[in-house]
Amino acid sequence: MVLSSKLKKATFALPESLLNRLRTLVETERVTSVNAVVREAVEKYVTDFERESFRKTMAEAAKDPEFMWDLGDTDRAFQHADAETAKRMPQW
């Protein structure tokens, strides 16, 4: 969650029944606040949207032979450095 960002007030309309359900969650101390839930939900939505957009872009790029050649070329150029780094990483 992006809590380090400056908060800016905004007004949104929600169905009354949904707002009531959110307030019940706050009253039963299952969540900290309606604002926190909305902020987290919007953050997750935007992140998921961006991730899916990136996935589609990468899937499209994978169809481009020139992109794939360049990717392989970069992989080959760094294979020795990657192997050295892998040796230094602790085993799981």
MMTF fields as JSON, N, C-alpha, C and O atoms, coordinates in Angstrom:
{
  "mmtfVersion": "1.0.0",
  "mmtfProducer": "UNKNOWN",
  "numBonds": 367,
  "numAtoms": 368,
  "numGroups": 92,
  "numChains": 1,
  "numModels": 1,
  "chainsPerModel": [1],
  "groupsPerChain": [92],
  "chainIdList": ["A"],
  "bondAtomList": [4, 2, 8, 6, 12, 10, 16, 14, 20, 18, 24, 22, 28, 26, 32, 30, 36, 34, 40, 38, 44, 42, 48, 46, 52, 50, 56, 54, 60, 58, 64, 62, 68, 66, 72, 70, 76, 74, 80, 78, 84, 82, 88, 86, 92, 90, 96, 94, 100, 98, 104, 102, 108, 106, 112, 110, 116, 114, 120, 118, 124, 122, 128, 126, 132, 130, 136, 134, 140, 138, 144, 142, 148, 146, 152, 150, 156, 154, 160, 158, 164, 162, 168, 166, 172, 170, 176, 174, 180, 178, 184, 182, 188, 186, 192, 190, 196, 194, 200, 198, 204, 202, 208, 206, 212, 210, 216, 214, 220, 218, 224, 222, 228, 226, 232, 230, 236, 234, 240, 238, 244, 242, 248, 246, 252, 250, 256, 254, 260, 258, 264, 262, 268, 266, 272, 270, 276, 274, 280, 278, 284, 282, 288, 286, 292, 290, 296, 294, 300, 298, 304, 302, 308, 306, 312, 310, 316, 314, 320, 318, 324, 322, 328, 326, 332, 330, 336, 334, 340, 338, 344, 342, 348, 346, 352, 350, 356, 354, 360, 358, 364, 362],
  "bondOrderList": [1, 1, 1, 1, 1, 1, 1, 1, 1, 1, 1, 1, 1, 1, 1, 1, 1, 1, 1, 1, 1, 1, 1, 1, 1, 1, 1, 1, 1, 1, 1, 1, 1, 1, 1, 1, 1, 1, 1, 1, 1, 1, 1, 1, 1, 1, 1, 1, 1, 1, 1, 1, 1, 1, 1, 1, 1, 1, 1, 1, 1, 1, 1, 1, 1, 1, 1, 1, 1, 1, 1, 1, 1, 1, 1, 1, 1, 1, 1, 1, 1, 1, 1, 1, 1, 1, 1, 1, 1, 1, 1],
  "groupList": [{"groupName": "MET", "atomNameList": ["N", "CA", "C", "O"], "elementList": ["N", "C", "C", "O"], "formalChargeList": [0, 0, 0, 0], "bondAtomList": [1, 0, 2, 1, 3, 2], "bondOrderList": [1, 1, 2], "singleLetterCode": "M", "chemCompType": "L-PEPTIDE LINKING"}, {"groupName": "VAL", "atomNameList": ["N", "CA", "C", "O"], "elementList": ["N", "C", "C", "O"], "formalChargeList": [0, 0, 0, 0], "bondAtomList": [1, 0, 2, 1, 3, 2], "bondOrderList": [1, 1, 2], "singleLetterCode": "V", "chemCompType": "L-PEPTIDE LINKING"}, {"groupName": "LEU", "atomNameList": ["N", "CA", "C", "O"], "elementList": ["N", "C", "C", "O"], "formalChargeList": [0, 0, 0, 0], "bondAtomList": [1, 0, 2, 1, 3, 2], "bondOrderList": [1, 1, 2], "singleLetterCode": "L", "chemCompType": "L-PEPTIDE LINKING"}, {"groupName": "SER", "atomNameList": ["N", "CA", "C", "O"], "elementList": ["N", "C", "C", "O"], "formalChargeList": [0, 0, 0, 0], "bondAtomList": [1, 0, 2, 1, 3, 2], "bondOrderList": [1, 1, 2], "singleLetterCode": "S", "chemCompType": "L-PEPTIDE LINKING"}, {"groupName": "LYS", "atomNameList": ["N", "CA", "C", "O"], "elementList": ["N", "C", "C", "O"], "formalChargeList": [0, 0, 0, 0], "bondAtomList": [1, 0, 2, 1, 3, 2], "bondOrderList": [1, 1, 2], "singleLetterCode": "K", "chemCompType": "L-PEPTIDE LINKING"}, {"groupName": "ALA", "atomNameList": ["N", "CA", "C", "O"], "elementList": ["N", "C", "C", "O"], "formalChargeList": [0, 0, 0, 0], "bondAtomList": [1, 0, 2, 1, 3, 2], "bondOrderList": [1, 1, 2], "singleLetterCode": "A", "chemCompType": "L-PEPTIDE LINKING"}, {"groupName": "THR", "atomNameList": ["N", "CA", "C", "O"], "elementList": ["N", "C", "C", "O"], "formalChargeList": [0, 0, 0, 0], "bondAtomList": [1, 0, 2, 1, 3, 2], "bondOrderList": [1, 1, 2], "singleLetterCode": "T", "chemCompType": "L-PEPTIDE LINKING"}, {"groupName": "PHE", "atomNameList": ["N", "CA", "C", "O"], "elementList": ["N", "C", "C", "O"], "formalChargeList": [0, 0, 0, 0], "bondAtomList": [1, 0, 2, 1, 3, 2], "bondOrderList": [1, 1, 2], "singleLetterCode": "F", "chemCompType": "L-PEPTIDE LINKING"}, {"groupName": "PRO", "atomNameList": ["N", "CA", "C", "O"], "elementList": ["N", "C", "C", "O"], "formalChargeList": [0, 0, 0, 0], "bondAtomList": [1, 0, 2, 1, 3, 2], "bondOrderList": [1, 1, 2], "singleLetterCode": "P", "chemCompType": "L-PEPTIDE LINKING"}, {"groupName": "GLU", "atomNameList": ["N", "CA", "C", "O"], "elementList": ["N", "C", "C", "O"], "formalChargeList": [0, 0, 0, 0], "bondAtomList": [1, 0, 2, 1, 3, 2], "bondOrderList": [1, 1, 2], "singleLetterCode": "E", "chemCompType": "L-PEPTIDE LINKING"}, {"groupName": "ASN", "atomNameList": ["N", "CA", "C", "O"], "elementList": ["N", "C", "C", "O"], "formalChargeList": [0, 0, 0, 0], "bondAtomList": [1, 0, 2, 1, 3, 2], "bondOrderList": [1, 1, 2], "singleLetterCode": "N", "chemCompType": "L-PEPTIDE LINKING"}, {"groupName": "ARG", "atomNameList": ["N", "CA", "C", "O"], "elementList": ["N", "C", "C", "O"], "formalChargeList": [0, 0, 0, 0], "bondAtomList": [1, 0, 2, 1, 3, 2], "bondOrderList": [1, 1, 2], "singleLetterCode": "R", "chemCompType": "L-PEPTIDE LINKING"}, {"groupName": "TYR", "atomNameList": ["N", "CA", "C", "O"], "elementList": ["N", "C", "C", "O"], "formalChargeList": [0, 0, 0, 0], "bondAtomList": [1, 0, 2, 1, 3, 2], "bondOrderList": [1, 1, 2], "singleLetterCode": "Y", "chemCompType": "L-PEPTIDE LINKING"}, {"groupName": "ASP", "atomNameList": ["N", "CA", "C", "O"], "elementList": ["N", "C", "C", "O"], "formalChargeList": [0, 0, 0, 0], "bondAtomList": [1, 0, 2, 1, 3, 2], "bondOrderList": [1, 1, 2], "singleLetterCode": "D", "chemCompType": "L-PEPTIDE LINKING"}, {"groupName": "TRP", "atomNameList": ["N", "CA", "C", "O"], "elementList": ["N", "C", "C", "O"], "formalChargeList": [0, 0, 0, 0], "bondAtomList": [1, 0, 2, 1, 3, 2], "bondOrderList": [1, 1, 2], "singleLetterCode": "W", "chemCompType": "L-PEPTIDE LINKING"}, {"groupName": "GLY", "atomNameList": ["N", "CA", "C", "O"], "elementList": ["N", "C", "C", "O"], "formalChargeList": [0, 0, 0, 0], "bondAtomList": [1, 0, 2, 1, 3, 2], "bondOrderList": [1, 1, 2], "singleLetterCode": "G", "chemCompType": "PEPTIDE LINKING"}, {"groupName": "GLN", "atomNameList": ["N", "CA", "C", "O"], "elementList": ["N", "C", "C", "O"], "formalChargeList": [0, 0, 0, 0], "bondAtomList": [1, 0, 2, 1, 3, 2], "bondOrderList": [1, 1, 2], "singleLetterCode": "Q", "chemCompType": "L-PEPTIDE LINKING"}, {"groupName": "HIS", "atomNameList": ["N", "CA", "C", "O"], "elementList": ["N", "C", "C", "O"], "formalChargeList": [0, 0, 0, 0], "bondAtomList": [1, 0, 2, 1, 3, 2], "bondOrderList": [1, 1, 2], "singleLetterCode": "H", "chemCompType": "L-PEPTIDE LINKING"}],
  "groupTypeList": [0, 1, 2, 3, 3, 4, 2, 4, 4, 5, 6, 7, 5, 2, 8, 9, 3, 2, 2, 10, 11, 2, 11, 6, 2, 1, 9, 6, 9, 11, 1, 6, 3, 1, 10, 5, 1, 1, 11, 9, 5, 1, 9, 4, 12, 1, 6, 13, 7, 9, 11, 9, 3, 7, 11, 4, 6, 0, 5, 9, 5, 5, 4, 13, 8, 9, 7, 0, 14, 13, 2, 15, 13, 6, 13, 11, 5, 7, 16, 17, 5, 13, 5, 9, 6, 5, 4, 11, 0, 8, 16, 14],
  "groupIdList": [1, 2, 3, 4, 5, 6, 7, 8, 9, 10, 11, 12, 13, 14, 15, 16, 17, 18, 19, 20, 21, 22, 23, 24, 25, 26, 27, 28, 29, 30, 31, 32, 33, 34, 35, 36, 37, 38, 39, 40, 41, 42, 43, 44, 45, 46, 47, 48, 49, 50, 51, 52, 53, 54, 55, 56, 57, 58, 59, 60, 61, 62, 63, 64, 65, 66, 67, 68, 69, 70, 71, 72, 73, 74, 75, 76, 77, 78, 79, 80, 81, 82, 83, 84, 85, 86, 87, 88, 89, 90, 91, 92],
  "secStructList": [7, 7, 7, 1, 1, 7, 7, 7, 7, 7, 7, 7, 7, 7, 7, 2, 2, 2, 2, 2, 2, 2, 2, 2, 2, 2, 2, 6, 6, 1, 1, 1, 7, 2, 2, 2, 2, 2, 2, 2, 2, 2, 2, 2, 2, 2, 2, 2, 2, 2, 2, 2, 2, 2, 2, 2, 2, 2, 2, 2, 2, 6, 6, 7, 2, 2, 2, 2, 2, 2, 2, 2, 2, 2, 2, 2, 2, 2, 2, 2, 2, 2, 2, 2, 2, 2, 2, 2, 1, 7, 7, 7],
  "xCoordList": [0.846, 0.0, 0.883, 1.961, 0.434, 1.213, 0.777, -0.015, 1.298, 0.938, 1.864, 1.523, 3.036, 3.978, 3.559, 4.098, 2.612, 2.128, 1.224, 0.551, 1.223, 0.335, -1.105, -1.429, -1.964, -3.369, -4.128, -3.869, -5.045, -5.886, -7.322, -7.644, -8.178, -9.583, -10.261, -9.978, -11.171, -11.972, -13.348, -13.498, -14.331, -15.7, -16.142, -16.028, -16.651, -17.137, -18.507, -18.817, -19.311, -20.64, -20.595, -20.124, -21.092, -21.194, -22.646, -23.371, -23.069, -24.425, -24.564, -23.646, -25.692, -25.918, -25.715, -25.152, -26.171, -26.032, -24.561, -24.193, -23.726, -22.302, -21.658, -20.841, -22.019, -21.496, -21.882, -21.07, -23.114, -23.559, -22.752, -22.396, -22.47, -21.665, -20.253, -19.686, -19.692, -18.37, -18.388, -17.473, -19.419, -19.531, -19.662, -19.139, -20.359, -20.483, -19.111, -18.794, -18.305, -16.951, -16.124, -15.333, -16.307, -15.594, -16.098, -15.303, -17.42, -18.017, -17.586, -17.412, -17.418, -17.002, -15.477, -14.939, -14.802, -13.344, -12.641, -11.539, -13.283, -12.656, -11.779, -10.866, -12.063, -11.226, -11.07, -11.865, -10.036, -9.771, -10.706, -11.124, -11.036, -11.92, -12.445, -11.871, -13.544, -14.093, -13.067, -12.84, -12.453, -11.443, -10.313, -9.868, -9.851, -8.75, -9.151, -8.358, -10.37, -10.836, -10.913, -10.452, -11.491, -11.63, -10.245, -9.996, -9.351, -7.994, -7.28, -6.664, -7.366, -6.727, -7.355, -6.65, -8.677, -9.367, -8.978, -8.742, -8.913, -8.544, -7.08, -6.742, -6.216, -4.798, -4.653, -3.901, -5.366, -5.309, -5.849, -5.263, -6.947, -7.54, -6.562, -6.346, -5.98, -5.054, -3.817, -3.357, -3.275, -2.105, -2.417, -1.628, -3.556, -3.961, -4.138, -3.727, -4.747, -4.956, -3.613, -3.422, -2.688, -1.369, -0.615, 0.04, -0.714, -0.035, -0.584, 0.18, -1.897, -2.515, -2.139, -1.898, -2.09, -1.677, -0.229, 0.085, 0.639, 2.038, 2.126, 2.903, 1.336, 1.34, 0.952, 1.575, -0.082, -0.526, 0.553, 0.776, 1.209, 2.277, 3.431, 3.989, 3.789, 4.878, 4.479, 5.308, 3.216, 2.745, 2.824, 3.172, 2.5, 2.584, 4.045, 4.383, 4.907, 6.33, 6.948, 7.859, 6.457, 6.993, 6.738, 7.376, 5.828, 5.546, 6.487, 6.508, 7.261, 8.163, 9.544, 10.246, 9.942, 11.232, 12.432, 13.39, 12.381, 13.499, 13.618, 14.722, 12.494, 12.496, 13.052, 13.878, 12.599, 13.037, 14.537, 15.229, 15.04, 16.467, 17.241, 18.235, 16.79, 17.454, 17.43, 18.421, 16.325, 16.205, 17.201, 17.876, 17.289, 18.248, 19.679, 20.527, 19.949, 21.282, 21.676, 22.801, 20.769, 21.02, 21.237, 22.134, 20.418, 20.553, 21.935, 22.589, 22.368, 23.686, 24.804, 25.8, 24.644, 25.668, 25.857, 26.956, 24.808, 24.883, 24.911, 24.856, 24.996, 24.9, 26.011, 25.767, 27.224, 28.322, 28.116, 28.353, 27.683, 27.413, 26.253, 26.289, 25.239, 24.097, 24.524, 24.054, 25.423, 25.906, 26.694, 26.565, 27.504, 28.259, 27.324, 27.525, 26.312, 25.342, 24.597, 24.353, 24.235, 23.503, 24.327, 23.767, 25.64, 26.507, 26.473, 26.644, 26.257, 26.296, 24.956, 24.872, 23.927, 22.585, 22.402, 22.769, 21.84, 21.608, 20.561, 19.642, 20.71, 19.743, 18.463, 18.505, 17.342, 16.057, 15.853, 14.831],
  "yCoordList": [-1.182, 0.0, 1.233, 1.229, 2.281, 3.503, 4.49, 5.396, 4.31, 5.207, 6.414, 7.421, 6.318, 7.425, 8.58, 9.68, 8.348, 9.402, 10.361, 9.978, 11.603, 12.6, 12.226, 11.896, 12.28, 11.943, 13.161, 14.284, 12.937, 13.986, 13.512, 12.393, 14.353, 13.987, 13.938, 14.74, 12.965, 12.82, 12.34, 11.726, 12.611, 12.197, 11.161, 11.364, 10.043, 8.97, 8.55, 8.665, 8.073, 7.583, 6.063, 5.429, 5.485, 4.035, 3.687, 4.489, 2.508, 2.095, 2.075, 1.666, 2.511, 2.606, 1.253, 1.186, 0.185, -1.14, -1.521, -2.138, -1.165, -1.457, -0.618, -1.121, 0.636, 1.508, 0.985, 1.007, 0.52, -0.045, -1.288, -1.481, -2.118, -3.311, -2.924, -3.548, -1.9, -1.426, -0.876, -1.133, -0.125, 0.433, -0.668, -0.547, -1.746, -2.884, -3.504, -3.88, -3.609, -4.134, -3.255, -3.764, -1.941, -1.022, -1.176, -1.248, -1.225, -1.342, -2.628, -2.644, -3.691, -4.969, -5.101, -6.167, -4.002, -3.905, -4.939, -5.386, -5.311, -6.221, -5.454, -6.019, -4.154, -3.25, -1.955, -1.656, -1.183, 0.034, 1.183, 1.936, 1.319, 2.406, 2.15, 1.372, 2.816, 2.728, 3.296, 2.728, 4.417, 5.019, 4.043, 3.923, 3.349, 2.396, 1.285, 0.891, 0.781, -0.286, 0.212, -0.465, 1.385, 1.933, 2.193, 1.873, 2.768, 3.059, 1.762, 1.703, 0.728, -0.552, -1.196, -1.752, -1.121, -1.728, -1.035, -1.695, 0.278, 1.023, 0.745, 0.568, 0.707, 0.399, -0.978, -1.136, -1.966, -3.32, -3.338, -3.976, -2.653, -2.613, -2.025, -2.591, -0.894, -0.226, -1.091, -1.228, -1.673, -2.549, -3.748, -4.09, -4.393, -5.544, -5.137, -5.865, -3.981, -3.484, -3.255, -3.665, -2.601, -2.335, -3.643, -3.788, -4.584, -5.871, -6.608, -7.17, -6.608, -7.282, -6.587, -7.247, -5.267, -4.512, -4.854, -5.039, -4.937, -5.301, -6.724, -6.989, -7.645, -9.032, -9.11, -9.836, -8.357, -8.344, -7.75, -8.242, -6.711, -6.09, -7.068, -7.158, -7.803, -8.774, -9.954, -10.477, -10.37, -11.457, -11.039, -11.84, -9.784, -9.254, -9.15, -9.475, -8.697, -8.568, -9.933, -10.047, -10.965, -12.309, -12.823, -13.783, -12.203, -12.581, -11.893, -12.225, -10.937, -10.16, -10.82, -10.801, -11.405, -12.107, -11.219, -11.681, -9.969, -9.06, -8.809, -8.785, -8.626, -8.439, -9.684, -9.582, -10.854, -12.102, -12.332, -12.836, -11.971, -12.102, -11.186, -11.603, -9.943, -8.985, -9.474, -9.341, -10.026, -10.554, -11.695, -11.753, -12.597, -13.695, -13.2, -13.73, -12.194, -11.613, -11.022, -11.215, -10.32, -9.744, -10.852, -10.764, -11.896, -13.03, -13.673, -13.981, -13.87, -14.455, -13.536, -14.015, -12.243, -11.29, -11.297, -11.027, -11.601, -11.545, -12.921, -13.013, -13.986, -15.327, -15.6, -16.267, -15.103, -15.345, -14.543, -15.053, -13.307, -12.492, -13.077, -13.103, -13.541, -14.162, -15.427, -15.693, -16.211, -17.437, -17.105, -17.8, -16.054, -15.638, -15.194, -15.545, -14.429, -13.972, -15.148, -15.185, -16.107, -17.292, -18.066, -18.624, -18.109, -18.819, -18.174, -18.855, -16.875, -16.14, -16.073, -15.639, -16.5, -16.451, -17.644, -18.765, -17.418, -18.535, -19.51, -19.11, -20.768, -21.772, -21.603, -21.177, -21.932, -21.8, -22.958, -23.038],
  "zCoordList": [0.0, 0.0, 0.0, 0.593, -0.657, -0.778, 0.303, 0.041, 1.521, 2.613, 2.687, 3.307, 2.058, 2.115, 1.22, 1.34, 0.33, -0.545, 0.218, 1.175, -0.219, 0.372, 0.049, -1.091, 1.056, 0.848, 0.349, 0.78, -0.542, -1.11, -1.006, -1.407, -0.475, -0.337, -1.702, -2.591, -1.839, -3.046, -2.624, -1.567, -3.425, -3.116, -4.133, -5.342, -3.622, -4.476, -3.987, -2.801, -4.891, -4.525, -4.501, -5.445, -3.408, -3.262, -2.968, -2.38, -3.37, -3.005, -1.475, -0.764, -0.998, 0.442, 1.127, 2.219, 0.487, 1.099, 1.263, 2.263, 0.307, 0.404, 1.503, 2.275, 1.572, 2.611, 3.993, 4.918, 4.129, 5.403, 5.77, 6.932, 4.789, 5.043, 5.483, 6.379, 4.854, 5.253, 6.669, 7.452, 6.998, 8.36, 9.398, 10.505, 9.044, 9.956, 10.208, 11.337, 9.168, 9.329, 10.268, 11.062, 10.177, 11.052, 12.487, 13.424, 12.654, 13.998, 14.709, 15.927, 13.946, 14.529, 14.567, 14.864, 14.261, 14.313, 13.436, 13.752, 12.343, 11.383, 10.405, 9.802, 10.249, 9.459, 10.236, 11.128, 9.894, 10.664, 10.318, 11.198, 9.022, 8.615, 7.211, 6.449, 6.884, 5.529, 4.544, 3.476, 4.913, 4.038, 3.751, 2.609, 4.776, 4.589, 3.623, 2.767, 3.753, 2.87, 1.429, 0.51, 1.233, -0.114, -0.707, -1.869, 0.085, -0.388, -0.8, -1.864, 0.044, -0.272, -1.506, -2.348, -1.611, -2.753, -4.061, -5.072, -4.036, -5.244, -5.588, -6.759, -4.581, -4.804, -5.454, -6.416, -4.933, -5.487, -6.916, -7.791, -7.156, -8.495, -9.509, -10.581, -9.159, -10.078, -10.301, -11.435, -9.239, -9.366, -10.24, -11.122, -10.011, -10.83, -12.293, -13.197, -12.522, -13.884, -14.576, -15.721, -13.879, -14.448, -14.719, -15.751, -13.786, -13.952, -15.17, -15.955, -15.326, -16.47, -17.773, -18.784, -17.755, -18.934, -19.309, -20.484, -18.311, -18.552, -19.094, -20.011, -18.536, -18.995, -20.47, -21.245, -20.853, -22.251, -23.16, -24.266, -22.699, -23.476, -23.675, -24.768, -22.619, -22.72, -23.612, -24.356, -23.537, -24.4, -25.864, -26.731, -26.128, -27.494, -27.93, -29.068, -27.024, -27.347, -27.627, -28.447, -26.952, -27.15, -28.566, -28.998, -29.279, -30.666, -31.652, -32.838, -31.154, -32.001, -32.018, -31.008, -33.156, -33.213, -32.871, -32.25, -33.268, -32.979, -31.475, -30.932, -30.815, -29.361, -28.678, -27.772, -29.111, -28.502, -28.741, -27.856, -29.919, -30.174, -29.232, -28.637, -29.096, -28.221, -26.772, -26.054, -26.354, -24.998, -24.788, -23.761, -25.76, -25.682, -25.688, -24.97, -26.488, -26.556, -25.199, -24.738, -24.576, -23.246, -22.229, -21.391, -22.302, -21.391, -21.535, -20.539, -22.769, -23.015, -22.503, -21.96, -22.674, -22.244, -20.731, -20.246, -19.986, -18.526, -17.862, -16.636, -18.654, -18.064, -17.051, -16.046, -17.291, -16.341, -15.052, -13.957, -15.184, -13.997, -13.201, -11.971, -13.894, -13.211, -12.472, -11.366, -13.09, -12.453, -11.189, -10.181, -11.232, -10.047, -8.93, -7.767, -9.282, -8.285, -7.689, -6.483, -8.523, -8.046, -7.024, -6.08, -7.194, -6.239, -4.872, -3.861, -4.823, -3.566, -2.853, -1.704, -3.533, -2.926, -1.995, -2.349, -0.811, 0.104, -0.447, -1.162, -0.109, -0.528, 0.282, 1.436, -0.313, 0.388, 1.286, 1.967]
}
